[in-house]
Every structure is written in structure tokens, then in C-alpha cells.
Amino acid sequence: MEDVIKQIVDAEKQAEARIEKAKEDAREIVLKAREEAKLLEREIIQNAETQAEALVEKARAEGEEEAKKVLEEGNAEIEELKVKATNNFERAISAGIALVRGS
């Protein structure tokens, strides 16, 4: 009978040891999962920041290109207006000279 009781006590101790080991393993798994989640979160944030920077850079470059086109178009229009103004000025002078000669 003593042997049976001793075996039961030993079995209970082994069961408790296994339970404690399982609890410790579970704690380690949770800690490892948290660490991996933090690493994954950092990686996702870093990727998002990199993509955001790339989008901002692309938008900036597109904006600069558009501004350059607008400036070029504006300069071309200014040149056209200068040519028209010069032509109008020359015609006005010619007309003025013709008036002066005619009088």
C-alpha cells in the first residue's frame, strides 16, 4: 500500500512539474510572440515610412516638373507678347512718321 501511495505522490509531483514546465513554456512563447510582433510592427512602420517618403518625393518631382512646364509656357507667352508689342510699337512709329511726313 505504501508503494501505491508513494507512486501516487510521485505521479502528482511529476504532473505538477509538467504543469509548471508547460506554464513556463507558455510564458516563453508569449514573450517570443510579443517580441516578434514588435519587430514586425517596426518593419511595417519602416516600410510605410519608406513608401511615404517615396510618394512624397515622386509628388515633389512631379510638382517641380509641372512648375517647370508652367514657367516655360509663361516665358513663351511673354516672348510672344514681346514680339507683338515690338511689332505694334514699330507700326505705331511708322504710322506716326507717316503722319508727320504727310502733314
C-alpha positions as CSV (number, residue, x, y, z in Angstrom):
1,M,0.0,0.0,0.0
2,E,2.8,2.3,0.9
3,D,4.3,1.7,-2.6
4,V,1.0,2.7,-4.2
5,I,0.8,5.9,-2.2
6,K,4.4,6.7,-3.0
7,Q,3.7,6.1,-6.7
8,I,0.7,8.4,-6.5
9,V,2.7,11.1,-4.7
10,D,5.5,10.7,-7.3
11,A,2.9,10.9,-10.2
12,E,1.4,14.0,-8.6
13,K,4.9,15.6,-8.3
14,Q,5.7,14.7,-11.9
15,A,2.3,16.1,-13.0
16,E,3.0,19.4,-11.1
17,A,6.4,19.6,-12.6
18,R,5.0,19.1,-16.1
19,I,2.3,21.7,-15.4
20,E,5.0,24.2,-14.2
21,K,7.1,23.4,-17.3
22,A,4.1,23.9,-19.5
23,K,3.4,27.3,-17.8
24,E,7.0,28.4,-18.3
25,D,7.0,27.2,-21.9
26,A,3.7,29.2,-22.4
27,R,5.3,32.3,-20.9
28,E,8.3,32.0,-23.2
29,I,6.1,31.5,-26.2
30,V,4.1,34.6,-25.3
31,L,7.2,36.7,-24.7
32,K,8.7,35.5,-28.0
33,A,5.4,36.2,-29.8
34,R,5.4,39.7,-28.4
35,E,9.0,40.3,-29.4
36,E,8.2,39.1,-32.9
37,A,5.1,41.3,-33.1
38,K,7.2,44.3,-32.1
39,L,9.7,43.5,-34.7
40,L,7.0,43.0,-37.3
41,E,5.4,46.3,-36.2
42,R,8.7,48.2,-36.6
43,E,9.2,46.6,-40.0
44,I,5.8,47.6,-41.2
45,I,6.2,51.1,-39.9
46,Q,9.6,51.4,-41.6
47,N,8.2,50.1,-44.9
48,A,5.3,52.5,-44.6
49,E,7.7,55.4,-43.9
50,T,9.8,54.4,-46.8
51,Q,6.8,54.2,-49.1
52,A,5.5,57.5,-47.9
53,E,8.9,59.2,-48.5
54,A,9.0,57.7,-52.0
55,L,5.4,59.0,-52.7
56,V,6.3,62.5,-51.3
57,E,9.5,62.5,-53.4
58,K,7.5,61.4,-56.5
59,A,4.9,64.1,-55.9
60,R,7.6,66.7,-55.3
61,A,9.3,65.8,-58.6
62,E,6.0,65.8,-60.5
63,G,5.3,69.2,-58.9
64,E,8.6,70.6,-59.9
65,E,8.1,69.2,-63.5
66,E,4.7,70.8,-63.7
67,A,6.0,74.1,-62.3
68,K,8.8,74.0,-64.9
69,K,6.3,73.4,-67.7
70,V,4.1,76.3,-66.5
71,L,7.1,78.6,-66.2
72,E,8.3,77.6,-69.7
73,E,4.8,78.2,-71.1
74,G,4.6,81.5,-69.3
75,N,8.0,82.5,-70.7
76,A,7.0,81.5,-74.2
77,E,3.8,83.6,-73.8
78,I,5.9,86.5,-72.6
79,E,8.1,86.2,-75.6
80,E,5.1,86.2,-77.9
81,L,3.7,89.3,-76.2
82,K,7.1,91.0,-76.5
83,V,7.2,90.2,-80.3
84,K,3.6,91.5,-80.7
85,A,4.4,94.6,-78.6
86,T,7.5,95.3,-80.6
87,N,5.6,94.9,-83.9
88,N,2.8,97.1,-82.6
89,F,5.4,99.7,-81.5
90,E,7.1,99.6,-84.9
91,R,3.8,100.0,-86.7
92,A,2.9,102.9,-84.3
93,I,6.2,104.6,-85.1
94,S,5.7,104.0,-88.8
95,A,2.2,105.4,-88.6
96,G,3.5,108.4,-86.6
97,I,6.2,109.1,-89.1
98,A,3.7,108.8,-92.0
99,L,1.5,111.3,-90.2
100,V,4.4,113.6,-89.7
101,R,5.5,113.3,-93.3
102,G,2.0,113.7,-94.5
103,S,1.4,116.9,-92.6
